[in-house]
Structures are given as structure tokens and as C-alpha cells.
Amino acid sequence: MSVHYTLNLRVFWPLVTGLCTALVCLYHVLRGDGATKTESPDGADGGFSLLKVVILLLLGYVLLRCRHAVRQRFLPVSSRVVGHSAFSPRNVSEPGLSILLESYYEHEVRLSPHVLGHSKAHVSRIVGELVRAGRIRGTPCPISGGTLALAFRGDFIQVGSAYEQHKIRRPDSFDVLVPLRLPPLVALEPRSLGAEPTLAPAFRNCFVCALKAPPSPSGTSGGHWLRNCKPFTDSFCVDVRGQRHLSATLVLRWFQSHLQRSLATVRYKLEECCRVSLTSGGLEQPPILHILPCRTDYGCCRLSMAVRLIPAVHLGDSVFLVAPPPPPSPVGLFSELPGGLRSEALWGVNTARQEQKLLVWLQERAAPGACYLKCLQLLKALRDLGARGLDPMAATQWGQVLSSYVLKTVLLTVLLHEGTSGQGWDEAHLSECLEELVQFLKACLLGRQTLFHCILGPGRAAAEVGPLPKVLREAAPVDLLAAFDMHAREQAAVRLLSTWRSLPQLLRAYGGPRYLARCPHPGVSALKG
């Protein structure tokens, strides 16, 4: 979304002239009927004629259009010669990459804090109403009484780039975690699948969640507990290797139906400010809440927004289990799982709170004027520019390999590796910092570096983000690019380098104001490759 606007005088003055002419014509038309009745005794016209007014307006327009030529006419000859020679094509240099990046960031990438703040407040209000209605409503039959069913915990957690200050373009999409409350009798025993040797790399960052019987003080078997939990296990669990596991697929289906019932409860209440609808995310993914402004709503900064509502199971220390992302390739979803494992029982992990703490920790220790988040936003914009001209299948693969989460992890990895001194990460070295991120990402794509999860990696950044649950501390390191085959990664690396080398041309074509195509900045040279 553009945040700076320039006045186009070639359009402005003709528009003003035409508007004034239309107003004068309208005045004379409305005055025409009463003019004959209220003529002055001497028969004189009480004002200028329409022809005189139009002539005066046209004369003013001509003078304004010729103001530059008139000013040059009365300047000394030496001034005109110097001015012409200073801006001759031979002495005017092309703007450098730093100038183009700044212009592109200000006009195409940077979000208006005012609009983003209003959008986040509007999303918080709508989602809060929906979650409160879902908590009060409860779950109807077939689980009698709802005591052994899932329920909304009553709060929600805002995650994603919009809440980490690195969202780009338009504030029209948001991610919200909706924590679920388990029945009192149900306890979970999560386990990471990273150590499974026969598991495909696409699933090694997944978890399974077995039901665990609470300790019995009398030492009796858990048969009585199993009988009591049978309504819950029949509705939300699947059998994996002879043990009942919480199913992400079944939980997601219940979550979507429960949201539909809750939305029906609050839809009438929300009709005054917006129109709300819920659609399925597809491929067993979280549902999306669409918020459309009403014509009668005169609130500031009302946009059409899509909010992804993600059901989350709390593990502890602000870590949640969520539905796993779809694999990069749809083939072999069931065949790649080792014996006994089922895709319905797989869960992903969400560490958004820890990543937010890590970003805040880095910003607090950074030097004044550090451009960490600005580089991340420009890296996302570079990814979007690289997708231009690709067919839909190639663009989808490009977006999966260079997802926003991968790009954010690249930034965090580079910053944690270099420390928090902030040397060289100021505004004056913006293009060099961006080039460093591009080169590190290229090395990760080509296998020369390993892009580990910033929380589930070898370093784990535990000292900076606080305590983690035991299951995460003992989990195997997660490589974010391991799910993609080497051919796809090499193609992405080639495309990334090609986009970076042609970035000045792309920014001139798709960037900000066109007056930056040629401007006198001889001190800045374009960065090559």
C-alpha cells in the first residue's frame, strides 16, 4: 500500500479548470429561471456573462501551463545554459540500487502504521466476539453434556508478520491462534517424529500426541479411565500402533463446524459494522474468516480482510500444536509414512510467541537505526518480484520454497550468527545487508548451509526466548528445506540469483515514481550481482 502521494500537475490543472467551468455552467443554469423575473430596472446584467468567465478560466489555465517557459524567458542566458548542461543526458546518471530500494520500499512495500493499527483492532474485535460466542455455546450431542468434548479456551493469540512488524503491501490477511481446552480427564503425551529413520524428510518436523492416563492413587488399571474417555476418543482420536492419539484432522473438522455455529450466533450483532463469512481452508487446513466492510459503516480504514483461524492445543510455555502444513508434493502422503503411523494423527508445532520474543530481544540490543525488519520486508518483495512471469505451478513451488517463514528464519539465523552488535546493519548499508541475506539463502538452497528452525535448531536460542517444553528440548533439529528435493532447490537458487542481478531493472519497471528512471546521483553506483 502506498503511503506517499505525488501531485500530477498535468492532470491537476485541467481537472480544476474543468470543475470550475462546470460549476459556473451549473450556476447559470440554476439562475436562468429567476433571472427574467428579477432583472434590474435599467436592464443591466448583474454579473459576468458565461462567455467571459470561461475565457478568463482558459486564460488562467494557459498562463499556468506556460509558467515554466515564461520563467525561462526572463532568466539570464548564462543560467539557462548552465541549467541545460547540468541536466543533459550525458551528465545524468542512473539511480543506484540503494535509491531504488528506498523508493520501492516507501511506495510499494511499507505499510501505513495507521491503517495497520485500525485493521488489527477491527480483527481483534470480530474474532473476540466469535471466540466468546464459541466458548459460551459449548458442544451439542452426540457427546452428552459436552463434559468430554473440546471447547474454546476463551482467548486468542495474534501471530504472523502483521504482529511482528514486517508485513508488506496491504494489511488484508492475518493469522490468529484459537487455543482449545481439553476435558479434565484427558492428558496428552506428545512425541517428536524427527528421530524416525524411515520417515520422509517432509514429516520429520511433525509430532504425534498420545492420550495418557492420569496416575491412579489406588494402583488400579486404566480400564475405568478408558471407558470414561470413550466418547472423547471416538470423536477426536485415531488408533496408532495400538494407542489412541489425538487427530489433527478430526479436531479441525470439529473446529470448523463449531465456528459455523458460533458465527450464526453473532452474525446479526456484527451486521452493523461488517459482513462476515467462513470458508474452508482446503486440504484439511484451518478455515478462513472473511470480513467485508458494510456500506453503512463509516469507520476509518475499513478493508476486506481474510483471517486464518488456527485451532491450537497448548503444550506449555506458550508452545502450541497446530495442524501440519501440507507437504510440498501431494504424492506419497500415505505411502511415505512408516508402519502404523497415520496422516490424521500428525501435528505441527507453532512457536510464534518464542519467535516474537527473539525479534524483540534482537531489536532491544541492536544499534539505533538498524534495518533488520526493513531488509526482511525487501527480501519478501524480492521474492514477489521473482514470481512475475511464472506459470501457476512454478509460482506455487517458488512460493513454497521461499515462504515468508523461511525468509524470516534466514534473517534470524544470520543475526544470531553475527551477534547483536549491529555492525553494518544500518540504513546506509541497506543494499549490502540485503545482498548478505540473498547470498546466505542461496547457500542454503544449494546445500552449502543448513537452514535450521530457529527454535528447534541446534542452538535453539533457549536463553533468549525463555523456557521450552521438554518435548521441544529433546526434539531433533528441524531443517526447513529438507522437504524439498534438490532439483526444486537448485531451480529456486537460480531464479533467486537471476532476480537479484536484474533487480535494478525490475525496480525501475515495477517500482515507485517514474521520475526515478533518470536522476542525478553520480555518487551511488548500482550493485551488480
Secondary structure, DSSP 8 states (H G I E B T S, - for coil): --------HHHHHHHHHHHHHHHHHHHHHHHHHHHHHT--TT---SS--HHHHHHHHHHHHHHHHTHHHHHHHHS-HHHHHHHHHHTSTTT-----HHHHHHHHIIIII---HHHHHHHHHHHHHHHHHHHHHHHHH---TTSGGGTTS-EE-S--EEESGGGTT---S---EEEEEEEEE--TT-EEEEEE-TT-TTS-GGGTT-EEEEEE----TT---THHHHHHTHHHHHHHEEEETTEEEE-HHHHHHHHHHHHHHHHHHHHHHHTTTEEEEEE--SSS---EEEEEE-TT---TT---EEEEEEEEEEEETTEEEE-----SS-TTTTTTS-TT--GGG-BEEE-HHHHHHHHHHHHHTS-TTB-HHHHHHHHHHHHHHHTTT--HHHHHHHHHHT-HHHHHHHHHHHHHHH-SS-TT-BGGGHHHHHHHHHHHHHHHHTTSS--B-TTTSSSTTHHHH----HHHHTS---BTTTTS-HHHHHHHHHHHHHHHHTHHHHHHHHSS-GGGGS---TT------
